[in-house]
Amino acid sequence: MSLSGTPPDAASRSRLPAGIWALGLVSMLMDISSEMIHALLPVYLVGALGASTLAVGFIEGIAEATASITKVFSGALSDWLGRRKLLATVGYGLAACTKPVFPLAETAAWVVAARFIDRVGKGIRGAPRDALIADLAPPGLRGAAFGLRQSLDTTGAFLGPLLAIALMAWSGGDIRLVFWVAVVPAFGAFALIGLAVHDAPRPAAARVRSPLSRAELARLPAAYWWVVGISAVFTVARFSEAFLVLRAQELGVALVWIPMVLVVMNVVYSLSSYPVGVLADRLHRGSLLGLGFAVLVAADLALALVDGLAGLAIGVALWGLHMGMTQGLLAALVADTAPAALRGTAFGVFNLAGGLGLLLASVVAGALWDAFGARATFLCGAAFAAVALAGLVWRRPDSARGG
């Protein structure tokens, strides 16, 4: 499958189905909830519960790796059952039920348990949801479909911190109040997916009896495994955004304004995701991806080498831009290269590789921060992003030419 965009045809001129919009709104509501908590959780762990930055990196890495491992099995199960909505609904419901644990937590162990269960919910829903988007989207609009879902998801990711800022200012810094309010949109997401989203029709022949068997995995083509490999190396460079929050705290940003870090990042992320997705349906996907890798290098260098709030602002904005240029595009490439009957499995394996990379990245970032400071952490990230960019340039298939 070419990494260039799909040529325009009748399908590419049609509108995105309502189910894709609904899935985007579900993601937005859950992200409002999650980011209200995530914007303050690193500070809460370090300040109120006495955790170290290494512990923060370990907690974040374990949480994301847990989600990624779960996605392998939920994706394969969705291929076997042929019922992607059911698994996505269970995942959103489980995540919603864990939200009240955060304001009730008295120790870091409670937070670890809540994050673990919350990420299991994310893992259960992630691959089936992405496979359902690929099932619902017209072939010529896959880039736009994943870009839209990512854009709405990320809209929630900046509305959440904005709400956290407003509540922190109104309550005089009551972090637990913010965590309680975050429960509401989480249950809204659960209700919406149950009422407004439906599975795409799939013939019985499209179901797979043993999605994780060697014979079925062998059906995933080399182009798919190349996407998985280059994404895994890239993810090692993209450690948890918790370290952006800690960088702001280190620079003396007031507690009430710390969530603005994620607001700025996610505004840029949201505004760039859908336009990049539309471009990916028309232009060379490999070139757009390489440009996104280069933007992460620039973001890390700004955070490491540019002093003060100016460096923080530039680095955070570039970080958001690189996310908008890469995340939806990588998902579209998985949908392009994987057989329709194995899309759930393909997204699960893809996310497993990324989650393990994020675990390694977050633990290394926390250790570097504790031992050598923030500058070493971000310079290491820039080095890994440069390696991923070099690999993309070196191993670019002949079929990946402009569309």
C-alpha positions in Angstrom: 0.0 0.0 0.0 1.3 3.4 -1.0 2.1 5.9 1.7 0.8 8.6 -0.7 -2.8 9.7 -0.3 -5.6 7.7 -1.8 -6.5 9.2 -5.2 -9.7 11.2 -5.3 -12.8 9.3 -6.4 -16.6 9.3 -5.7 -16.1 8.0 -2.2 -13.5 10.7 -1.3 -16.1 13.3 -2.3 -18.7 12.0 0.1 -19.3 13.2 3.6 -17.9 11.6 6.7 -20.5 9.3 8.3 -22.4 10.4 11.4 -20.8 7.6 13.4 -17.4 9.1 13.0 -18.6 12.4 14.3 -20.2 10.6 17.2 -17.0 8.7 18.0 -15.1 12.0 17.9 -17.5 13.6 20.4 -17.2 10.6 22.7 -13.4 11.0 22.6 -13.8 14.7 23.3 -15.9 14.2 26.4 -13.6 11.5 27.8 -10.6 13.7 27.1 -12.2 16.6 28.9 -12.4 14.4 31.9 -9.0 12.8 31.6 -7.1 16.0 31.0 -8.8 17.9 33.9 -7.1 15.2 36.0 -3.9 14.8 34.0 -3.2 18.5 34.0 -2.8 18.5 37.8 -1.9 14.9 38.6 1.9 15.2 38.3 1.9 18.2 40.6 -0.5 16.5 43.0 1.7 13.4 43.1 4.9 15.3 43.7 3.5 18.0 45.9 0.7 16.5 47.9 1.6 12.8 47.9 5.4 13.1 48.0 6.3 11.1 44.8 9.5 11.7 42.9 9.8 12.6 39.2 11.1 9.1 38.6 8.0 7.8 40.2 5.9 10.1 37.9 7.7 8.8 34.9 7.2 5.2 36.0 3.5 5.7 36.8 2.8 7.3 33.4 4.8 4.8 31.5 3.2 1.8 33.2 -0.3 3.3 32.7 0.2 3.8 29.0 2.0 0.5 28.5 -1.0 -1.2 30.2 -3.4 0.4 27.8 -1.3 -0.6 24.8 -1.0 -4.3 25.9 -4.7 -4.4 26.5 -5.3 -3.0 23.0 -3.7 -6.1 21.4 -6.3 -8.4 22.9 -9.3 -6.1 22.6 -8.4 -5.5 18.9 -8.1 -9.2 18.2 -11.3 -9.9 20.1 -13.2 -7.3 18.0 -12.0 -9.1 14.9 -13.2 -12.4 16.3 -16.6 -11.1 17.6 -17.2 -8.7 14.8 -18.7 -6.3 17.4 -16.4 -3.4 17.8 -18.9 -1.0 19.5 -19.5 -3.5 22.4 -15.8 -3.5 23.4 -15.5 0.3 22.9 -18.5 0.8 25.1 -17.1 -1.4 27.8 -13.8 0.4 27.7 -15.4 3.9 28.1 -17.6 2.6 30.9 -14.7 1.2 32.8 -12.7 4.4 32.5 -15.7 6.5 33.7 -16.1 4.3 36.8 -12.5 4.9 37.8 -12.7 8.7 37.8 -14.1 9.1 41.3 -11.1 7.2 42.7 -8.7 10.2 42.0 -10.4 12.7 44.4 -10.7 9.9 47.0 -7.0 8.9 46.8 -4.9 9.4 50.0 -1.7 7.8 48.8 0.3 7.4 45.5 -0.7 3.8 45.6 -4.3 4.7 45.1 -3.4 6.9 42.1 -1.4 4.1 40.6 -4.3 1.7 41.0 -6.8 4.2 39.5 -4.5 5.1 36.5 -3.9 1.4 35.9 -7.6 0.6 35.7 -8.4 3.7 33.8 -5.8 2.7 31.2 -7.2 -0.8 31.0 -10.4 0.9 30.0 -8.5 2.9 27.4 -6.9 -0.2 26.1 -10.2 -2.1 25.8 -11.7 0.7 23.7 -8.8 2.0 21.7 -8.2 -0.6 19.0 -11.9 -1.5 18.4 -12.7 2.2 18.1 -10.0 2.9 15.6 -10.9 -0.2 13.6 -14.5 1.0 13.7 -13.5 4.3 12.3 -11.6 2.5 9.5 -14.7 0.4 8.8 -17.0 3.4 8.7 -14.8 5.8 6.7 -14.9 5.9 2.9 -11.5 4.7 1.6 -10.7 8.2 0.1 -11.5 9.9 3.4 -9.5 7.8 5.9 -7.0 10.6 6.6 -9.8 13.1 7.2 -11.7 10.6 9.4 -8.8 9.9 11.7 -7.8 13.6 11.6 -11.4 14.6 12.7 -11.5 12.1 15.5 -8.1 13.2 16.7 -9.1 16.9 16.4 -12.2 16.5 18.5 -10.4 14.3 21.0 -7.7 17.0 21.3 -10.4 19.7 21.6 -11.4 17.9 24.8 -7.7 17.8 25.8 -7.5 21.6 25.9 -11.0 22.2 27.2 -10.2 20.0 30.2 -7.2 22.0 31.4 -9.1 25.3 30.8 -11.9 24.0 33.1 -9.3 22.9 35.6 -7.8 26.4 35.6 -11.2 28.1 36.1 -12.1 25.7 38.9 -8.7 26.1 40.6 -9.1 29.9 40.4 -12.6 29.8 41.7 -11.9 27.3 44.5 -8.6 28.7 45.7 -6.6 25.8 44.4 -8.8 22.8 45.4 -7.4 20.0 43.3 -9.8 17.4 44.6 -12.8 19.6 43.5 -11.4 19.6 39.9 -11.1 15.8 40.1 -14.7 15.5 41.2 -16.1 17.7 38.4 -14.1 15.6 35.9 -16.4 12.6 36.7 -19.3 14.3 34.8 -18.0 14.3 31.2 -16.6 10.8 31.6 -20.1 9.4 32.2 -21.4 11.6 29.4 -19.0 9.9 27.0 -20.2 6.5 28.1 -23.8 7.4 27.5 -23.2 8.9 24.1 -21.3 5.9 22.7 -24.1 3.6 23.9 -26.8 5.6 22.2 -25.3 7.2 19.1 -22.7 4.7 17.7 -23.4 1.6 15.7 -21.2 -1.1 14.2 -20.5 -1.1 10.5 -22.1 -4.1 8.7 -19.6 -6.9 8.3 -20.1 -10.2 6.5 -19.6 -13.3 8.6 -16.7 -14.2 6.2 -14.8 -11.1 7.4 -14.5 -12.4 10.9 -11.3 -14.1 12.0 -11.2 -17.2 14.2 -7.7 -16.8 15.6 -6.6 -13.2 15.0 -3.3 -13.6 17.0 -2.3 -16.9 15.4 1.0 -17.0 13.4 -1.0 -17.7 10.2 -3.2 -14.6 10.6 -0.4 -12.3 11.7 1.5 -13.4 8.6 -1.3 -11.8 6.5 -0.2 -8.4 7.8 2.0 -7.1 5.0 5.6 -5.7 5.2 4.3 -2.2 4.7 2.3 -2.5 7.9 5.2 -3.8 9.9 7.3 -0.9 8.6 4.7 1.6 10.0 4.8 -0.3 13.4 8.6 -0.2 13.5 9.1 3.4 12.6 6.3 4.4 15.0 7.9 2.5 17.9 11.2 4.3 17.5 9.4 7.6 17.3 7.4 6.9 20.4 10.6 6.4 22.4 11.3 10.1 21.6 7.8 11.2 22.7 7.7 10.6 26.4 4.7 11.6 28.6 3.4 15.1 28.5 3.7 15.0 32.3 7.2 16.2 31.8 6.0 19.4 30.1 3.9 20.1 33.2 6.9 19.5 35.4 9.1 21.8 33.2 6.5 24.5 33.8 6.6 24.0 37.5 10.4 24.1 37.5 10.3 27.4 35.7 8.2 28.9 38.4 4.7 28.9 36.7 2.1 29.4 39.4 0.0 26.3 40.3 -3.2 27.8 39.0 -1.7 28.4 35.6 0.2 25.1 35.1 -2.7 23.5 33.2 -2.1 26.2 30.5 0.8 24.0 29.3 -1.6 21.3 28.2 -4.1 23.9 26.9 -1.5 25.5 24.5 -0.2 22.1 23.4 -3.7 20.7 22.7 -5.0 23.8 21.0 -2.2 23.5 18.5 -2.7 19.7 18.3 -6.4 20.1 17.7 -6.1 22.9 15.1 -3.5 20.9 13.1 -4.9 17.4 13.2 -7.8 17.7 10.8 -6.0 19.8 8.1 -3.1 17.4 8.2 -5.5 14.5 7.8 -7.1 16.2 4.8 -3.7 16.8 3.3 -2.7 13.2 3.9 -5.6 12.1 1.5 -4.0 14.3 -1.2 -0.3 14.5 -0.7 2.6 12.2 0.1 2.1 10.7 3.6 5.7 9.8 4.1 6.8 13.4 3.6 4.2 14.7 6.0 5.2 12.2 8.6 8.9 13.1 8.3 8.1 16.7 8.7 6.2 15.8 11.9 9.3 14.0 13.2 11.4 17.0 12.5 9.0 19.3 14.4 9.5 17.1 17.5 13.2 17.5 17.3 12.7 21.3 17.2 10.3 21.1 20.2 12.8 19.2 22.3 15.6 21.5 21.4 13.5 24.6 22.4 12.6 23.1 25.7 16.2 22.1 26.4 18.1 25.1 25.1 15.9 28.2 25.1 15.7 29.7 28.5 12.7 30.9 30.5 9.0 31.0 29.6 9.8 31.8 25.9 11.5 28.4 25.5 8.6 26.7 27.3 6.0 28.4 25.1 7.8 27.6 21.9 8.5 24.0 22.9 5.0 23.3 24.0 3.5 24.8 20.8 5.8 22.7 18.6 5.1 19.6 20.7 1.4 20.1 19.9 2.1 20.6 16.2 4.1 17.4 16.0 1.3 15.5 17.6 -1.2 16.9 15.1 1.1 16.0 12.2 1.8 12.4 13.3 -0.9 10.7 15.4 -3.8 10.7 13.0 -1.5 10.1 10.0 0.0 7.0 11.6 -3.4 5.6 12.4 -4.5 6.2 8.7 -1.3 4.4 7.6 -2.3 1.4 9.7 -5.8 1.4 8.2 -4.3 1.6 4.7 -1.8 -1.3 5.1 -3.8 -3.8 7.2 -6.5 -6.2 5.7 -10.0 -5.2 6.7 -10.6 -8.4 8.6 -7.6 -7.9 10.8 -7.9 -4.1 11.5 -8.6 -4.6 15.2 -5.6 -6.8 15.6 -3.4 -4.5 13.5 -4.3 -1.5 15.6 -3.7 -3.5 18.8 -0.2 -4.6 17.8 0.6 -1.0 16.6 -0.5 0.4 19.9 1.4 -2.3 21.9 4.6 -1.3 20.2 3.9 2.4 20.9 3.0 1.7 24.5 6.2 -0.2 25.2 8.1 2.6 23.6 6.3 5.2 25.8 7.0 3.1 28.9 10.8 3.0 28.1 10.7 6.7 27.2 8.9 7.9 30.3 11.1 5.8 32.7 14.3 7.0 31.0 13.0 10.6 31.0 12.3 10.5 34.7 15.7 9.0 35.5 17.5 11.5 33.4 15.5 14.3 35.0 16.4 13.2 38.5 20.1 12.6 37.7 20.9 15.5 35.3 17.9 17.8 35.1 15.4 18.8 32.5 17.8 19.7 29.8 19.3 16.2 29.5 15.7 14.8 29.3 14.7 16.9 26.3 18.1 16.6 24.5 17.7 12.8 24.8 14.2 13.1 23.3 15.6 15.1 20.4 18.2 12.5 19.7 15.7 9.7 19.5 13.4 11.7 17.3 16.3 12.4 15.0 17.0 8.6 14.8 13.3 8.0 13.8 13.6 10.7 11.1 16.7 9.2 9.7 15.1 5.8 9.6 12.1 7.2 7.8 14.3 8.9 5.2 16.5 5.8 4.8 13.7 3.2 4.5 11.2 4.9 2.2 9.4 2.5 -0.1 9.4 3.2 -3.8 5.6 3.1 -3.8 5.5 6.1 -1.4 5.5 8.8 -3.9 3.3 11.8 -4.1 -0.4 11.3 -4.7 
